[in-house]
């Protein structure tokens, strides 16, 4: 069975977040960190701060879309409250 992962990266350069999904999390993270992803190429370095596993691509894309929404951003802010506290402090 193939799994899909929804993930959130934090740019240490501009302090913005990137939400994506993939079927191979380690390879995708390596691609980001090596500047091979256009969306994050000029925002390096990035850190993985959150990820979730999904059983199929449809669920992963739906979850990615949610995490990019206003409600999803609020969810992440609450879920990662300690991370935000430490990184600001």
N, C-alpha and C positions, 0 to 999 in steps of 0.2 A: 504494500500500500504506500502510495506517495503522500507525504504530508506537505502542507503549505504553511508558511510563517508570515505573520504580519509583524513588522518591526518599526521601531522609532529610533532615529539617530539624532544626536544633539551635536550641532556644529560648535566647536570651541572657538571658531573665528568670529562668527556673527551671532552666536547664541540662539539660532533658530533651529527648528526641528524639521526632520524629513520623515515621512511615513511611507512605507512601501510594503510589498509582499514578494515572496519568492518560494520556490520549492527547494532551494539549496541555500540555507542561511549563511553558512560559513563562506561559500564562494561569493555570495552577494556582498557580504561584509568586506571580503578581500578586494572585490571590485571597487567598492566605495573608497576604501582606504588607499588604494593604488591610483585613484583619480580616473577610473575608467567609466564612471557614471556621470553623465553630463549635469544632472541636477545638483550634485554635491561636489563636483570637481574643483570649483573655486571657493568652497566652503570648508576645506580641510584644515585641521584634522576633525574627525567626527568620532563620537563614542556611541556604542549601542547602549541605550538606556532602558529599552523595553522590548519584549517580543511575546507573541502568543502563537500557539500551534493550532492549525485547523486541519480537518480531515479531508477537505476538498477545496479546489480552487474557487468555486463560487462563494463559499463561506469566507474565504480569505479576502477576496475582492470586496465583498460586502462589508466586512469588518474594517478593511483599509479605508473605504469610503466614509464609514462612520467616524473613524478616528480623525479624519481630516475635517469633519464637520464641527460646528460650534459646540454641540453636545459632546462630541468625542474629545475635543480639546479640554473641555471641562472635566470629563472622566479621567483623562491622562493627568491633568493637574492634581486632581484628588488622589489618584492611584499612586502618583510619584511625588507626593507631598514632601517626603523626607529628602528625596533627591533634590528637589527645588530648594528646600531649606538649606541643605549643605552647599549646593553650588552657588547660592547667593551670599553665603555667609562667611 
